[in-house]
Amino acid sequence: MKHEGRIFAAFVLVTWLSSDDLFRRVEFGLVASSFAALCAFAVALRARLHSGITPSSDSVIDAVTNLPLET
């Protein structure tokens, strides 16, 4: 929950400070917030792997097949 605020803050700050063109600002904000989300997920994955959790082939298959392809 604490990472969502940082991701939103990255979007708002980059959108606010980046450019004079509206569409360019939104594009930069989306790229910055996507990168912030990538970093947050990487930190969370690293913490889980360092805690001793090891992914098995069954858990990976469950994670991939659990997501619906169509909504």
PQR file with spaces between the fields and no chain letter, atoms N, CA, C, O and H, PARSE charges and radii, in Angstrom:
ATOM       1  N    MET     1       0.807   -1.199    0.000 -0.4000 1.5000
ATOM       2  CA   MET     1       0.000    0.000    0.000 -0.0000 2.0000
ATOM       3  C    MET     1       0.852    1.266    0.000  0.5500 1.7000
ATOM       4  O    MET     1       0.423    2.295   -0.523 -0.5500 1.4000
ATOM       5  N    LYS     2       2.032    1.209    0.568 -0.4000 1.5000
ATOM       6  CA   LYS     2       2.833    2.420    0.681 -0.0000 2.0000
ATOM       7  C    LYS     2       3.465    2.823   -0.653  0.5500 1.7000
ATOM       8  O    LYS     2       3.845    3.981   -0.830 -0.5500 1.4000
ATOM       9  H    LYS     2       2.381    0.373    0.993  0.4000 1.0000
ATOM      10  N    HIS     3       3.582    1.880   -1.592 -0.4000 1.5000
ATOM      11  CA   HIS     3       4.207    2.202   -2.875 -0.0000 2.0000
ATOM      12  C    HIS     3       3.265    2.962   -3.809  0.5500 1.7000
ATOM      13  O    HIS     3       3.730    3.693   -4.683 -0.5500 1.4000
ATOM      14  H    HIS     3       3.274    0.939   -1.448  0.4000 1.0000
ATOM      15  N    GLU     4       1.961    2.804   -3.640 -0.4000 1.5000
ATOM      16  CA   GLU     4       1.023    3.491   -4.531 -0.0000 2.0000
ATOM      17  C    GLU     4       1.160    4.999   -4.428  0.5500 1.7000
ATOM      18  O    GLU     4       1.069    5.702   -5.434 -0.5500 1.4000
ATOM      19  H    GLU     4       1.583    2.210   -2.929  0.4000 1.0000
ATOM      20  N    GLY     5       1.375    5.495   -3.230 -0.4000 1.5000
ATOM      21  CA   GLY     5       1.543    6.931   -3.041 -0.0000 2.0000
ATOM      22  C    GLY     5       2.788    7.455   -3.735  0.5500 1.7000
ATOM      23  O    GLY     5       2.777    8.551   -4.297 -0.5500 1.4000
ATOM      24  H    GLY     5       1.448    4.924   -2.413  0.4000 1.0000
ATOM      25  N    ARG     6       3.861    6.675   -3.697 -0.4000 1.5000
ATOM      26  CA   ARG     6       5.092    7.092   -4.364 -0.0000 2.0000
ATOM      27  C    ARG     6       4.937    7.070   -5.880  0.5500 1.7000
ATOM      28  O    ARG     6       5.457    7.936   -6.584 -0.5500 1.4000
ATOM      29  H    ARG     6       3.870    5.785   -3.241  0.4000 1.0000
ATOM      30  N    ILE     7       4.214    6.066   -6.372 -0.4000 1.5000
ATOM      31  CA   ILE     7       3.984    5.971   -7.813 -0.0000 2.0000
ATOM      32  C    ILE     7       3.122    7.134   -8.279  0.5500 1.7000
ATOM      33  O    ILE     7       3.395    7.740   -9.315 -0.5500 1.4000
ATOM      34  H    ILE     7       3.791    5.362   -5.801  0.4000 1.0000
ATOM      35  N    PHE     8       2.083    7.445   -7.516 -0.4000 1.5000
ATOM      36  CA   PHE     8       1.230    8.583   -7.850 -0.0000 2.0000
ATOM      37  C    PHE     8       2.005    9.887   -7.770  0.5500 1.7000
ATOM      38  O    PHE     8       1.826   10.773   -8.605 -0.5500 1.4000
ATOM      39  H    PHE     8       1.861    6.953   -6.674  0.4000 1.0000
ATOM      40  N    ALA     9       2.863   10.006   -6.770 -0.4000 1.5000
ATOM      41  CA   ALA     9       3.668   11.221   -6.631 -0.0000 2.0000
ATOM      42  C    ALA     9       4.622   11.377   -7.811  0.5500 1.7000
ATOM      43  O    ALA     9       4.840   12.492   -8.283 -0.5500 1.4000
ATOM      44  H    ALA     9       3.009    9.286   -6.092  0.4000 1.0000
ATOM      45  N    ALA    10       5.192   10.272   -8.291 -0.4000 1.5000
ATOM      46  CA   ALA    10       6.068   10.342   -9.464 -0.0000 2.0000
ATOM      47  C    ALA    10       5.289   10.821  -10.674  0.5500 1.7000
ATOM      48  O    ALA    10       5.785   11.643  -11.445 -0.5500 1.4000
ATOM      49  H    ALA    10       5.014    9.366   -7.908  0.4000 1.0000
ATOM      50  N    PHE    11       4.077   10.317  -10.851 -0.4000 1.5000
ATOM      51  CA   PHE    11       3.248   10.758  -11.974 -0.0000 2.0000
ATOM      52  C    PHE    11       2.941   12.247  -11.882  0.5500 1.7000
ATOM      53  O    PHE    11       3.099   12.980  -12.858 -0.5500 1.4000
ATOM      54  H    PHE    11       3.674    9.649  -10.226  0.4000 1.0000
ATOM      55  N    VAL    12       2.504   12.690  -10.711 -0.4000 1.5000
ATOM      56  CA   VAL    12       2.118   14.094  -10.548 -0.0000 2.0000
ATOM      57  C    VAL    12       3.313   15.017  -10.729  0.5500 1.7000
ATOM      58  O    VAL    12       3.206   16.027  -11.424 -0.5500 1.4000
ATOM      59  H    VAL    12       2.376   12.095   -9.918  0.4000 1.0000
ATOM      60  N    LEU    13       4.439   14.695  -10.125 -0.4000 1.5000
ATOM      61  CA   LEU    13       5.607   15.575  -10.221 -0.0000 2.0000
ATOM      62  C    LEU    13       6.146   15.664  -11.639  0.5500 1.7000
ATOM      63  O    LEU    13       6.450   16.754  -12.123 -0.5500 1.4000
ATOM      64  H    LEU    13       4.526   13.874   -9.561  0.4000 1.0000
ATOM      65  N    VAL    14       6.266   14.529  -12.302 -0.4000 1.5000
ATOM      66  CA   VAL    14       6.803   14.560  -13.669 -0.0000 2.0000
ATOM      67  C    VAL    14       5.823   15.234  -14.613  0.5500 1.7000
ATOM      68  O    VAL    14       6.234   15.980  -15.502 -0.5500 1.4000
ATOM      69  H    VAL    14       6.020   13.643  -11.908  0.4000 1.0000
ATOM      70  N    THR    15       4.538   14.983  -14.434 -0.4000 1.5000
ATOM      71  CA   THR    15       3.544   15.628  -15.279 -0.0000 2.0000
ATOM      72  C    THR    15       3.544   17.137  -15.065  0.5500 1.7000
ATOM      73  O    THR    15       3.386   17.901  -16.017 -0.5500 1.4000
ATOM      74  H    THR    15       4.204   14.377  -13.712  0.4000 1.0000
ATOM      75  N    TRP    16       3.718   17.557  -13.847 -0.4000 1.5000
ATOM      76  CA   TRP    16       3.685   18.975  -13.518 -0.0000 2.0000
ATOM      77  C    TRP    16       4.938   19.705  -14.007  0.5500 1.7000
ATOM      78  O    TRP    16       4.847   20.839  -14.478 -0.5500 1.4000
ATOM      79  H    TRP    16       3.847   16.936  -13.074  0.4000 1.0000
ATOM      80  N    LEU    17       6.098   19.068  -13.900 -0.4000 1.5000
ATOM      81  CA   LEU    17       7.354   19.768  -14.127 -0.0000 2.0000
ATOM      82  C    LEU    17       8.021   19.503  -15.473  0.5500 1.7000
ATOM      83  O    LEU    17       9.054   20.108  -15.760 -0.5500 1.4000
ATOM      84  H    LEU    17       6.172   18.147  -13.517  0.4000 1.0000
ATOM      85  N    SER    18       7.474   18.627  -16.304 -0.4000 1.5000
ATOM      86  CA   SER    18       8.252   18.159  -17.442 -0.0000 2.0000
ATOM      87  C    SER    18       8.211   19.054  -18.679  0.5500 1.7000
ATOM      88  O    SER    18       9.275   19.389  -19.199 -0.5500 1.4000
ATOM      89  H    SER    18       6.635   18.135  -16.071  0.4000 1.0000
ATOM      90  N    SER    19       7.068   19.450  -19.168 -0.4000 1.5000
ATOM      91  CA   SER    19       7.005   20.097  -20.469 -0.0000 2.0000
ATOM      92  C    SER    19       5.853   21.094  -20.525  0.5500 1.7000
ATOM      93  O    SER    19       5.005   21.137  -19.633 -0.5500 1.4000
ATOM      94  H    SER    19       6.204   19.178  -18.746  0.4000 1.0000
ATOM      95  N    ASP    20       5.837   21.895  -21.588 -0.4000 1.5000
ATOM      96  CA   ASP    20       4.737   22.825  -21.806 -0.0000 2.0000
ATOM      97  C    ASP    20       3.609   22.194  -22.613  0.5500 1.7000
ATOM      98  O    ASP    20       2.470   22.657  -22.552 -0.5500 1.4000
ATOM      99  H    ASP    20       6.526   21.860  -22.312  0.4000 1.0000
ATOM     100  N    ASP    21       3.913   21.145  -23.364 -0.4000 1.5000
ATOM     101  CA   ASP    21       2.922   20.453  -24.178 -0.0000 2.0000
ATOM     102  C    ASP    21       2.149   19.461  -23.314  0.5500 1.7000
ATOM     103  O    ASP    21       2.756   18.629  -22.639 -0.5500 1.4000
ATOM     104  H    ASP    21       4.838   20.768  -23.413  0.4000 1.0000
ATOM     105  N    LEU    22       0.825   19.538  -23.326 -0.4000 1.5000
ATOM     106  CA   LEU    22      -0.014   18.715  -22.461 -0.0000 2.0000
ATOM     107  C    LEU    22       0.185   17.231  -22.713  0.5500 1.7000
ATOM     108  O    LEU    22       0.387   16.464  -21.772 -0.5500 1.4000
ATOM     109  H    LEU    22       0.332   20.213  -23.874  0.4000 1.0000
ATOM     110  N    PHE    23       0.130   16.817  -23.976 -0.4000 1.5000
ATOM     111  CA   PHE    23       0.256   15.387  -24.281 -0.0000 2.0000
ATOM     112  C    PHE    23       1.636   14.871  -23.920  0.5500 1.7000
ATOM     113  O    PHE    23       1.766   13.746  -23.437 -0.5500 1.4000
ATOM     114  H    PHE    23      -0.034   17.440  -24.741  0.4000 1.0000
ATOM     115  N    ARG    24       2.667   15.672  -24.144 -0.4000 1.5000
ATOM     116  CA   ARG    24       4.033   15.265  -23.787 -0.0000 2.0000
ATOM     117  C    ARG    24       4.168   15.120  -22.278  0.5500 1.7000
ATOM     118  O    ARG    24       4.833   14.199  -21.802 -0.5500 1.4000
ATOM     119  H    ARG    24       2.561   16.585  -24.537  0.4000 1.0000
ATOM     120  N    ARG    25       3.545   16.019  -21.519 -0.4000 1.5000
ATOM     121  CA   ARG    25       3.589   15.928  -20.052 -0.0000 2.0000
ATOM     122  C    ARG    25       2.955   14.645  -19.567  0.5500 1.7000
ATOM     123  O    ARG    25       3.500   13.968  -18.696 -0.5500 1.4000
ATOM     124  H    ARG    25       3.005   16.767  -21.905  0.4000 1.0000
ATOM     125  N    VAL    26       1.795   14.304  -20.132 -0.4000 1.5000
ATOM     126  CA   VAL    26       1.107   13.084  -19.714 -0.0000 2.0000
ATOM     127  C    VAL    26       1.923   11.852  -20.098  0.5500 1.7000
ATOM     128  O    VAL    26       2.001   10.896  -19.327 -0.5500 1.4000
ATOM     129  H    VAL    26       1.353   14.854  -20.840  0.4000 1.0000
ATOM     130  N    GLU    27       2.526   11.867  -21.277 -0.4000 1.5000
ATOM     131  CA   GLU    27       3.366   10.742  -21.688 -0.0000 2.0000
ATOM     132  C    GLU    27       4.548   10.574  -20.746  0.5500 1.7000
ATOM     133  O    GLU    27       4.844    9.458  -20.318 -0.5500 1.4000
ATOM     134  H    GLU    27       2.462   12.644  -21.904  0.4000 1.0000
ATOM     135  N    PHE    28       5.221   11.661  -20.422 -0.4000 1.5000
ATOM     136  CA   PHE    28       6.347   11.588  -19.486 -0.0000 2.0000
ATOM     137  C    PHE    28       5.891   11.108  -18.111  0.5500 1.7000
ATOM     138  O    PHE    28       6.581   10.317  -17.468 -0.5500 1.4000
ATOM     139  H    PHE    28       4.980   12.567  -20.769  0.4000 1.0000
ATOM     140  N    GLY    29       4.736   11.580  -17.663 -0.4000 1.5000
ATOM     141  CA   GLY    29       4.210   11.148  -16.370 -0.0000 2.0000
ATOM     142  C    GLY    29       3.898    9.664  -16.344  0.5500 1.7000
ATOM     143  O    GLY    29       4.182    8.984  -15.358 -0.5500 1.4000
ATOM     144  H    GLY    29       4.176   12.222  -18.186  0.4000 1.0000
ATOM     145  N    LEU    30       3.310    9.155  -17.429 -0.4000 1.5000
ATOM     146  CA   LEU    30       3.002    7.724  -17.491 -0.0000 2.0000
ATOM     147  C    LEU    30       4.270    6.876  -17.521  0.5500 1.7000
ATOM     148  O    LEU    30       4.332    5.831  -16.874 -0.5500 1.4000
ATOM     149  H    LEU    30       3.079    9.708  -18.230  0.4000 1.0000
ATOM     150  N    VAL    31       5.267    7.314  -18.257 -0.4000 1.5000
ATOM     151  CA   VAL    31       6.535    6.580  -18.293 -0.0000 2.0000
ATOM     152  C    VAL    31       7.199    6.597  -16.915  0.5500 1.7000
ATOM     153  O    VAL    31       7.702    5.572  -16.454 -0.5500 1.4000
ATOM     154  H    VAL    31       5.217    8.163  -18.783  0.4000 1.0000
ATOM     155  N    ALA    32       7.203    7.748  -16.264 -0.4000 1.5000
ATOM     156  CA   ALA    32       7.827    7.854  -14.943 -0.0000 2.0000
ATOM     157  C    ALA    32       7.095    7.007  -13.912  0.5500 1.7000
ATOM     158  O    ALA    32       7.735    6.350  -13.091 -0.5500 1.4000
ATOM     159  H    ALA    32       6.795    8.581  -16.638  0.4000 1.0000
ATOM     160  N    SER    33       5.758    7.009  -13.938 -0.4000 1.5000
ATOM     161  CA   SER    33       5.022    6.199  -12.961 -0.0000 2.0000
ATOM     162  C    SER    33       5.156    4.709  -13.267  0.5500 1.7000
ATOM     163  O    SER    33       5.161    3.891  -12.348 -0.5500 1.4000
ATOM     164  H    SER    33       5.238    7.542  -14.605  0.4000 1.0000
ATOM     165  N    SER    34       5.265    4.347  -14.540 -0.4000 1.5000
ATOM     166  CA   SER    34       5.503    2.940  -14.882 -0.0000 2.0000
ATOM     167  C    SER    34       6.875    2.494  -14.388  0.5500 1.7000
ATOM     168  O    SER    34       7.026    1.381  -13.882 -0.5500 1.4000
ATOM     169  H    SER    34       5.261    5.012  -15.287  0.4000 1.0000
ATOM     170  N    PHE    35       7.865    3.356  -14.534 -0.4000 1.5000
ATOM     171  CA   PHE    35       9.200    3.026  -14.038 -0.0000 2.0000
ATOM     172  C    PHE    35       9.209    2.937  -12.514  0.5500 1.7000
ATOM     173  O    PHE    35       9.875    2.069  -11.950 -0.5500 1.4000
ATOM     174  H    PHE    35       7.742    4.260  -14.944  0.4000 1.0000
ATOM     175  N    ALA    36       8.481    3.819  -11.851 -0.4000 1.5000
ATOM     176  CA   ALA    36       8.392    3.761  -10.389 -0.0000 2.0000
ATOM     177  C    ALA    36       7.708    2.469   -9.940  0.5500 1.7000
ATOM     178  O    ALA    36       8.107    1.876   -8.938 -0.5500 1.4000
ATOM     179  H    ALA    36       7.940    4.524  -12.310  0.4000 1.0000
ATOM     180  N    ALA    37       6.684    2.030  -10.669 -0.4000 1.5000
ATOM     181  CA   ALA    37       6.013    0.769  -10.333 -0.0000 2.0000
ATOM     182  C    ALA    37       6.955   -0.413  -10.560  0.5500 1.7000
ATOM     183  O    ALA    37       6.974   -1.352   -9.764 -0.5500 1.4000
ATOM     184  H    ALA    37       6.360    2.512  -11.483  0.4000 1.0000
ATOM     185  N    LEU    38       7.732   -0.371  -11.638 -0.4000 1.5000
ATOM     186  CA   LEU    38       8.711   -1.421  -11.898 -0.0000 2.0000
ATOM     187  C    LEU    38       9.718   -1.516  -10.755  0.5500 1.7000
ATOM     188  O    LEU    38      10.047   -2.611  -10.298 -0.5500 1.4000
ATOM     189  H    LEU    38       7.716    0.392  -12.284  0.4000 1.0000
ATOM     190  N    CYS    39      10.199   -0.375  -10.302 -0.4000 1.5000
ATOM     191  CA   CYS    39      11.155   -0.361   -9.185 -0.0000 2.0000
ATOM     192  C    CYS    39      10.517   -0.893   -7.905  0.5500 1.7000
ATOM     193  O    CYS    39      11.159   -1.629   -7.156 -0.5500 1.4000
ATOM     194  H    CYS    39       9.931    0.514  -10.673  0.4000 1.0000
ATOM     195  N    ALA    40       9.266   -0.529   -7.647 -0.4000 1.5000
ATOM     196  CA   ALA    40       8.579   -1.011   -6.444 -0.0000 2.0000
ATOM     197  C    ALA    40       8.397   -2.522   -6.489  0.5500 1.7000
ATOM     198  O    ALA    40       8.603   -3.203   -5.484 -0.5500 1.4000
ATOM     199  H    ALA    40       8.744    0.069   -8.255  0.4000 1.0000
ATOM     200  N    PHE    41       8.014   -3.049   -7.646 -0.4000 1.5000
ATOM     201  CA   PHE    41       7.859   -4.495   -7.770 -0.0000 2.0000
ATOM     202  C    PHE    41       9.200   -5.206   -7.639  0.5500 1.7000
ATOM     203  O    PHE    41       9.269   -6.282   -7.045 -0.5500 1.4000
ATOM     204  H    PHE    41       7.847   -2.496   -8.462  0.4000 1.0000
ATOM     205  N    ALA    42      10.262   -4.626   -8.182 -0.4000 1.5000
ATOM     206  CA   ALA    42      11.584   -5.230   -8.081 -0.0000 2.0000
ATOM     207  C    ALA    42      12.059   -5.282   -6.627  0.5500 1.7000
ATOM     208  O    ALA    42      12.634   -6.279   -6.190 -0.5500 1.4000
ATOM     209  H    ALA    42      10.206   -3.753   -8.665  0.4000 1.0000
ATOM     210  N    VAL    43      11.816   -4.208   -5.889 -0.4000 1.5000
ATOM     211  CA   VAL    43      12.199   -4.192   -4.467 -0.0000 2.0000
ATOM     212  C    VAL    43      11.401   -5.230   -3.680  0.5500 1.7000
ATOM     213  O    VAL    43      11.950   -5.924   -2.824 -0.5500 1.4000
ATOM     214  H    VAL    43      11.348   -3.398   -6.244  0.4000 1.0000
ATOM     215  N    ALA    44      10.108   -5.332   -3.972 -0.4000 1.5000
ATOM     216  CA   ALA    44       9.275   -6.321   -3.276 -0.0000 2.0000
ATOM     217  C    ALA    44       9.698   -7.741   -3.611  0.5500 1.7000
ATOM     218  O    ALA    44       9.738   -8.601   -2.731 -0.5500 1.4000
ATOM     219  H    ALA    44       9.662   -4.768   -4.667  0.4000 1.0000
ATOM     220  N    LEU    45      10.014   -7.996   -4.878 -0.4000 1.5000
ATOM     221  CA   LEU    45      10.464   -9.334   -5.279 -0.0000 2.0000
ATOM     222  C    LEU    45      11.791   -9.666   -4.638  0.5500 1.7000
ATOM     223  O    LEU    45      11.993  -10.787   -4.171 -0.5500 1.4000
ATOM     224  H    LEU    45       9.981   -7.297   -5.593  0.4000 1.0000
ATOM     225  N    ARG    46      12.703   -8.703   -4.608 -0.4000 1.5000
ATOM     226  CA   ARG    46      14.005   -8.944   -3.980 -0.0000 2.0000
ATOM     227  C    ARG    46      13.850   -9.267   -2.491  0.5500 1.7000
ATOM     228  O    ARG    46      14.522  -10.156   -1.969 -0.5500 1.4000
ATOM     229  H    ARG    46      12.539   -7.792   -4.988  0.4000 1.0000
ATOM     230  N    ALA    47      12.967   -8.544   -1.822 -0.4000 1.5000
ATOM     231  CA   ALA    47      12.747   -8.793   -0.396 -0.0000 2.0000
ATOM     232  C    ALA    47      12.166  -10.187   -0.171  0.5500 1.7000
ATOM     233  O    ALA    47      12.559  -10.883    0.765 -0.5500 1.4000
ATOM     234  H    ALA    47      12.421   -7.822   -2.246  0.4000 1.0000
ATOM     235  N    ARG    48      11.236  -10.590   -1.024 -0.4000 1.5000
ATOM     236  CA   ARG    48      10.642  -11.922   -0.869 -0.0000 2.0000
ATOM     237  C    ARG    48      11.659  -13.017   -1.158  0.5500 1.7000
ATOM     238  O    ARG    48      11.680  -14.036   -0.468 -0.5500 1.4000
ATOM     239  H    ARG    48      10.917  -10.024   -1.784  0.4000 1.0000
ATOM     240  N    LEU    49      12.494  -12.823   -2.157 -0.4000 1.5000
ATOM     241  CA   LEU    49      13.501  -13.839   -2.477 -0.0000 2.0000
ATOM     242  C    LEU    49      14.574  -13.915   -1.396  0.5500 1.7000
ATOM     243  O    LEU    49      15.081  -14.999   -1.106 -0.5500 1.4000
ATOM     244  H    LEU    49      12.477  -11.995   -2.717  0.4000 1.0000
ATOM     245  N    HIS    50      14.926  -12.779   -0.796 -0.4000 1.5000
ATOM     246  CA   HIS    50      15.916  -12.786    0.288 -0.0000 2.0000
ATOM     247  C    HIS    50      15.358  -13.355    1.583  0.5500 1.7000
ATOM     248  O    HIS    50      16.122  -13.747    2.465 -0.5500 1.4000
ATOM     249  H    HIS    50      14.514  -11.899   -1.031  0.4000 1.0000
ATOM     250  N    SER    51      14.029  -13.404    1.710 -0.4000 1.5000
ATOM     251  CA   SER    51      13.444  -13.970    2.920 -0.0000 2.0000
ATOM     252  C    SER    51      13.437  -15.491    2.893  0.5500 1.7000
ATOM     253  O    SER    51      13.070  -16.129    3.880 -0.5500 1.4000
ATOM     254  H    SER    51      13.409  -13.086    0.993  0.4000 1.0000
ATOM     255  N    GLY    52      13.839  -16.073    1.771 -0.4000 1.5000
ATOM     256  CA   GLY    52      13.942  -17.525    1.703 -0.0000 2.0000
ATOM     257  C    GLY    52      12.882  -18.199    0.856  0.5500 1.7000
ATOM     258  O    GLY    52      12.886  -19.422    0.717 -0.5500 1.4000
ATOM     259  H    GLY    52      14.136  -15.554    0.970  0.4000 1.0000
ATOM     260  N    ILE    53      11.987  -17.431    0.295 -0.4000 1.5000
ATOM     261  CA   ILE    53      10.951  -18.004   -0.554 -0.0000 2.0000
ATOM     262  C    ILE    53      11.564  -18.327   -1.909  0.5500 1.7000
ATOM     263  O    ILE    53      12.208  -17.478   -2.526 -0.5500 1.4000
ATOM     264  H    ILE    53      11.984  -16.437    0.407  0.4000 1.0000
ATOM     265  N    THR    54      11.360  -19.556   -2.368 -0.4000 1.5000
ATOM     266  CA   THR    54      11.848  -19.938   -3.685 -0.0000 2.0000
ATOM     267  C    THR    54      10.661  -20.317   -4.558  0.5500 1.7000
ATOM     268  O    THR    54       9.829  -21.130   -4.156 -0.5500 1.4000
ATOM     269  H    THR    54      10.836  -20.245   -1.868  0.4000 1.0000
ATOM     270  N    PRO    55      10.575  -19.736   -5.746 -0.5600 1.5000
ATOM     271  CA   PRO    55       9.460  -20.092   -6.628  0.2800 2.0000
ATOM     272  C    PRO    55       9.639  -21.494   -7.188  0.5500 1.7000
ATOM     273  O    PRO    55      10.736  -21.878   -7.593 -0.5500 1.4000
ATOM     274  N    SER    56       8.556  -22.248   -7.207 -0.4000 1.5000
ATOM     275  CA   SER    56       8.577  -23.578   -7.806 -0.0000 2.0000
ATOM     276  C    SER    56       7.858  -23.512   -9.147  0.5500 1.7000
ATOM     277  O    SER    56       7.184  -22.529   -9.455 -0.5500 1.4000
ATOM     278  H    SER    56       7.664  -21.936   -6.877  0.4000 1.0000
ATOM     279  N    SER    57       8.008  -24.552   -9.927 -0.4000 1.5000
ATOM     280  CA   SER    57       7.341  -24.558  -11.234 -0.0000 2.0000
ATOM     281  C    SER    57       5.824  -24.547  -11.067  0.5500 1.7000
ATOM     282  O    SER    57       5.121  -23.955  -11.886 -0.5500 1.4000
ATOM     283  H    SER    57       8.556  -25.351   -9.677  0.4000 1.0000
ATOM     284  N    ASP    58       5.307  -25.193  -10.019 -0.4000 1.5000
ATOM     285  CA   ASP    58       3.872  -25.189   -9.778 -0.0000 2.0000
ATOM     286  C    ASP    58       3.357  -23.797   -9.423  0.5500 1.7000
ATOM     287  O    ASP    58       2.282  -23.405   -9.876 -0.5500 1.4000
ATOM     288  H    ASP    58       5.878  -25.674   -9.354  0.4000 1.0000
ATOM     289  N    SER    59       4.109  -23.046   -8.618 -0.4000 1.5000
ATOM     290  CA   SER    59       3.653  -21.711   -8.242 -0.0000 2.0000
ATOM     291  C    SER    59       3.693  -20.752   -9.427  0.5500 1.7000
ATOM     292  O    SER    59       2.844  -19.867   -9.539 -0.5500 1.4000
ATOM     293  H    SER    59       4.983  -23.364   -8.250  0.4000 1.0000
ATOM     294  N    VAL    60       4.668  -20.922  -10.305 -0.4000 1.5000
ATOM     295  CA   VAL    60       4.749  -20.070  -11.484 -0.0000 2.0000
ATOM     296  C    VAL    60       3.591  -20.375  -12.427  0.5500 1.7000
ATOM     297  O    VAL    60       2.974  -19.455  -12.966 -0.5500 1.4000
ATOM     298  H    VAL    60       5.357  -21.641  -10.214  0.4000 1.0000
ATOM     299  N    ILE    61       3.292  -21.645  -12.630 -0.4000 1.5000
ATOM     300  CA   ILE    61       2.179  -22.032  -13.500 -0.0000 2.0000
ATOM     301  C    ILE    61       0.860  -21.546  -12.907  0.5500 1.7000
ATOM     302  O    ILE    61      -0.002  -21.061  -13.641 -0.5500 1.4000
ATOM     303  H    ILE    61       3.793  -22.392  -12.192  0.4000 1.0000
ATOM     304  N    ASP    62       0.688  -21.667  -11.595 -0.4000 1.5000
ATOM     305  CA   ASP    62      -0.524  -21.164  -10.942 -0.0000 2.0000
ATOM     306  C    ASP    62      -0.663  -19.653  -11.113  0.5500 1.7000
ATOM     307  O    ASP    62      -1.764  -19.158  -11.355 -0.5500 1.4000
ATOM     308  H    ASP    62       1.387  -22.060  -10.999  0.4000 1.0000
ATOM     309  N    ALA    63       0.434  -18.923  -10.989 -0.4000 1.5000
ATOM     310  CA   ALA    63       0.384  -17.471  -11.130 -0.0000 2.0000
ATOM     311  C    ALA    63       0.025  -17.060  -12.554  0.5500 1.7000
ATOM     312  O    ALA    63      -0.707  -16.091  -12.755 -0.5500 1.4000
ATOM     313  H    ALA    63       1.328  -19.325  -10.792  0.4000 1.0000
ATOM     314  N    VAL    64       0.531  -17.785  -13.531 -0.4000 1.5000
ATOM     315  CA   VAL    64       0.255  -17.435  -14.932 -0.0000 2.0000
ATOM     316  C    VAL    64      -1.161  -17.817  -15.319  0.5500 1.7000
ATOM     317  O    VAL    64      -1.836  -17.052  -16.009 -0.5500 1.4000
ATOM     318  H    VAL    64       1.126  -18.572  -13.367  0.4000 1.0000
ATOM     319  N    THR    65      -1.625  -18.981  -14.893 -0.4000 1.5000
ATOM     320  CA   THR    65      -2.952  -19.440  -15.309 -0.0000 2.0000
ATOM     321  C    THR    65      -4.064  -18.842  -14.468  0.5500 1.7000
ATOM     322  O    THR    65      -5.234  -18.994  -14.822 -0.5500 1.4000
ATOM     323  H    THR    65      -1.076  -19.602  -14.333  0.4000 1.0000
ATOM     324  N    ASN    66      -3.753  -18.169  -13.375 -0.4000 1.5000
ATOM     325  CA   ASN    66      -4.766  -17.578  -12.511 -0.0000 2.0000
ATOM     326  C    ASN    66      -5.316  -16.285  -13.092  0.5500 1.7000
ATOM     327  O    ASN    66      -6.398  -15.854  -12.696 -0.5500 1.4000
ATOM     328  H    ASN    66      -2.803  -18.045  -13.087  0.4000 1.0000
ATOM     329  N    LEU    67      -4.615  -15.664  -14.003 -0.4000 1.5000
ATOM     330  CA   LEU    67      -5.053  -14.398  -14.577 -0.0000 2.0000
ATOM     331  C    LEU    67      -6.010  -14.643  -15.746  0.5500 1.7000
ATOM     332  O    LEU    67      -5.703  -15.445  -16.628 -0.5500 1.4000
ATOM     333  H    LEU    67      -3.735  -16.014  -14.325  0.4000 1.0000
ATOM     334  N    PRO    68      -7.150  -13.974  -15.770 -0.5600 1.5000
ATOM     335  CA   PRO    68      -8.073  -14.131  -16.910  0.2800 2.0000
ATOM     336  C    PRO    68      -7.517  -13.417  -18.153  0.5500 1.7000
ATOM     337  O    PRO    68      -6.967  -12.320  -18.057 -0.5500 1.4000
ATOM     338  N    LEU    69      -7.669  -14.048  -19.298 -0.4000 1.5000
ATOM     339  CA   LEU    69      -7.195  -13.443  -20.536 -0.0000 2.0000
ATOM     340  C    LEU    69      -8.224  -12.456  -21.098  0.5500 1.7000
ATOM     341  O    LEU    69      -7.865  -11.500  -21.784 -0.5500 1.4000
ATOM     342  H    LEU    69      -8.116  -14.939  -19.377  0.4000 1.0000
ATOM     343  N    GLU    70      -9.503  -12.699  -20.799 -0.4000 1.5000
ATOM     344  CA   GLU    70     -10.548  -11.799  -21.274 -0.0000 2.0000
ATOM     345  C    GLU    70     -11.362  -11.316  -20.084  0.5500 1.7000
ATOM     346  O    GLU    70     -11.598  -12.058  -19.130 -0.5500 1.4000
ATOM     347  H    GLU    70      -9.794  -13.476  -20.241  0.4000 1.0000
ATOM     348  N    THR    71     -11.782  -10.071  -20.157 -0.4000 1.5000
ATOM     349  CA   THR    71     -12.611   -9.550  -19.062 -0.0000 2.0000
ATOM     350  C    THR    71     -13.978   -9.179  -19.577  0.5500 1.7000
ATOM     351  O    THR    71     -14.824   -8.721  -18.809 -0.5500 1.4000
ATOM     352  H    THR    71     -11.590   -9.468  -20.932  0.4000 1.0000
